[in-house]
Amino acid sequence: MKLTSTAWLQVFVAFWIQAIGIGSLVYAYGVVAVPIAETFHPSRMLLMLGMAGMTLFAGLYSPWLGTRFDRGSLRILMAIGVVTVAAGYLLLSFAESMWQVPLIYALMMSFGYATLGPLAASTLTSRWFVHKRGLALGIAGMGTSFGGFCFPPLIQMMVDAYEWRTAFRLLALIIFAIGLPVVLWLTVDRPPRLPEKDDTSDASTPKAVAGPGLDTTGAVLRNRNFWIISLAVGIMFAVFTATASNLVPFAIDNNVATDKAALLISLVAILAVPGTLIFGALADRLDLRIALASLMSLITLGLVCFMGQPPYELMVLGSLLVGMGGGGMIPVWGACSHGSSVFWITVGSWD
């Protein structure tokens, strides 16, 4: 197989793992939470501890995983992530008390979220692309939208057809069956060659030349720009995740019918597609600071639409804006970091 074909195949892998990881864990959380709440009757704060625990522990894993991605096998780590998410849903189906739910999300789902999310996908894609990196990251990022569009209605359909425990067991089987073969059979961790200089090939990786004084991890961590980028992107991811996971319960609390509440999540996922493509293309041409500011503005305007007790029409507008901004986060973040192994290239040139 030609290098270019293999490179685009890695984009498909990145697309697919994000569809599974983000679609089944972030976008679907609001749907998963409803039958759990009906069974255990927790407070809203306790119900959302699952998402909080998952994102917190994933954040704790991320520095270690970034090192493992650089030195080890992405293929193996992503395969473990698929198994972990499937096992998490299987364990969730046997939960007998509410305290077990956030524990499963914190200890099991978090590893899958970290290894099947933007960190792994951006690292894999960035290794294979130089000249069309933003476009490739944008296409790969569409996987989150695809997963967000498919998993919530699929889970709701299974919950309606069976009781929720059976539905979660079926979901575990589906994730295992559609995730593990793709990761194990199609993933190629790195291009087989490192060119001396950039050429016109898509399947090429730039030499990692560190910025001035940024040739060690400690130097990167002491760099002001590293923390500026991390804080900006981290806040956007946190806000988007919190909005996606709470959107369905929020709408139901505001007297919106269940089917119309689920539609809001679909709108977020659908609008994330043009957001991913547009900002993926712009990431190759636009000042990344302007791109980040634009994304923050879109998400902020979307959140304003949810203030108070908004009418359904305003919720729809808010979902569209948050979806557009959320879709653009992944390619812009990937362009900022250029994959975990060469993050300092961008940090060094941020001024």
Buried (B, 14 or more C-beta within 10 A) or exposed (E): EEBEEBBBBBBBBBBBBBBBBBBBBBBBBBBBBBBBBEBBEBEEEBBBBBBBBBBBBBBEBBEEBBEBBBEEEBBBBBBBBBBBBBBBBBBBBEBEEBEBBBBBBBBBBBBBBBBBBBBBBBBBBBBBBBBBBBBBBBBBBBBBBBBBBBBBBBBBEBBEEEEBBEBBBBBBEBBBEEBBEBBEEBBBBBBEEEBEEEEEBBBBBBEBEBBEEBBEEEBBEEBEBBBBBBEBBEEBBEBBBBBBBBBBBBBBEBEBEEEEBBBBBBBBBBBBBBBBBBBBBBBBEBEBEEBBEBBBEBBBBBBEBBEEEBEBEBBBBBBBBBBBBBBBBBBBBBBBBBBBBBBBBBBBEBE
